[in-house]
Amino acid sequence: MRNAILGVTLLLAGGALCPLAPAAPNIVLFVVDDLGWRDLGCQGSDYYRTPHIDRLAAGGTRFTDAYSTCAVCSPSRASLLTGKYPARLLLTQWLPAGRWDAAKHRMREGRFLRSLPLEETTLAEAFREAGYATGHFGKWHLGGAPFSLPAHHGFDANVGGDDHGAPGSYFFPFEGDWTIPTTGLPVRKRTLDGGREGDYLTDRLAEAASDWIRERNGEPFFLYFPFYSVHTPLQAKPEKTARYESIPAGERQGKPAYAAMIESVDDAVGRVLETLGEEGLRETTVVGFTSDNGGFARATSNAPLRANKGSHYEGGIRVPLIMAGPGVRRGQVSPVPVTGTDLYPTLLELAGLESRLHQHIDGVSLAPVLRDGGSLPPRDLFWHYPHYNRHPSSAPVSIIRRGPWKLIESLETGRCELYHLDEDIGETIDRSSEEAARVEELTGALERWRLEVVAERMVPNRQYREAAKPHAASRR
């Protein structure tokens, strides 16, 4: 018995010097809404204050060429949870949408689902089947009552998640009015129950997530924290906003209220990470951090990237991605192109769970990159958006990225743009005319992919009425 105790003591002492990988690491996944690629200190911003997220990046791996699978929120969130491209899921537009106009748009929109299909095995369901507790804290926006809430897709706990894409208000009582796009009728939204005067939504969600971690008592968990921030309405704590208002307008990257909202997101990340530390779980928890699409045009500058949320230029789809924790190399910056579908197989592998190749068809595990700085086999990345929205520079498009080359095909005209992202990250020089052979090669690959995933097509809109042109006499 004495020898056994001594052996355990030595094992524990050795573990203090060189921790053993846990049998079942916990998983925390942060997804910020509308956070731009350069809206963090570690991403090059000298305006936004994000010390907790910056430290997370310094202690893990940060990807420079990470992408969301869509320039708007619902499709990219569906991809994170299923490992499938939006086109394969037939969930290619934000929900409930309603911006298409029969009189103004040349093409009819592609059809799309209004909720995440129950037939999909989500990341939460995969972890729950492996014995994990699963918690959802924040924005869902993948369907609503009575059939498509987080509880229907593998989450044991849900705080704040419903069909709404934005909160009624970020301040107590978290209520506000919203106009339904298809009818113009108002609806009253209430994002969170409880609270008291002065409470801020981002803080309340972080508090709930931290409490949930403490309640686990050693049970492994998957915590999904999809923020409502920094989506509109731009509402922030006055004391934080005032600090950014004191900065001269010419030195600001974005609106002061938006900057203050980012700071509150950083505080929330820090609070959850602090709770992990207090519970002795920081070294045994894999943490991921990303955004669902690029930054909102009227809130932040995405420069040097072109355009913004809603557009499929880089400013609308290139996003931050940080991974840290067991199995992740520290202090690494990777230029490997990756996308939202990759998180599903990556988190399974880091947790030591079997792949679900039938489910995460469009994702690959990033573990080889995270563990030793390795690379991935060459592959193409794809986007398909057969819709219209009201964001600047938005258009119905399909896209392929192959290596440094990015081809954008208009679904209205068939016209193609071609950019070399390593040489031209701002997409300022269209190379399509001088690279005709490459355009043909990439458009062929793009069409083969659309056929494979049974991508929804756009067709001419017979209701479209072209604006009246001035008579010839009036032009004289």
Secondary structure, DSSP 8 states (H G I E B T S, - for coil): -HHHHHHHHHHHHHHHHS----SS-EEEEEEETT--TT-SGGGT-SSS--HHHHHHHHTEEEEEEEE-SSSSHHHHHHHHHHSS-HHHHT--S-SS-----TTT-SEE-----SS--TTS--HHHHHHHTT-EEEEES---S--TTT-SGGGGT-SEEES-SS-SS-S-SBTT-EEEEE-TTT--EEEEE------TT-BHHHHHHHHHHHHHHTTTT--EEEEEE--TTSSS----HHHHHHHHTS-GGG-SB-HHHHHHHHHHHHHHHHHHHHHHHTT-GGGEEEEEEESS---TTTB--TTS-S-TT-SSHHHHEEEEEEESTT--TTEEE---EEGGGHHHHHHHHTT----TTT-TT----HHHHHHS------EEEEEE----SSTT---EEEEEETTEEEEEETTT--EEEEETTT-TT-----TTT-HHHHHHHHHHHHHHHHHHT----EE-TT--------GGGG-
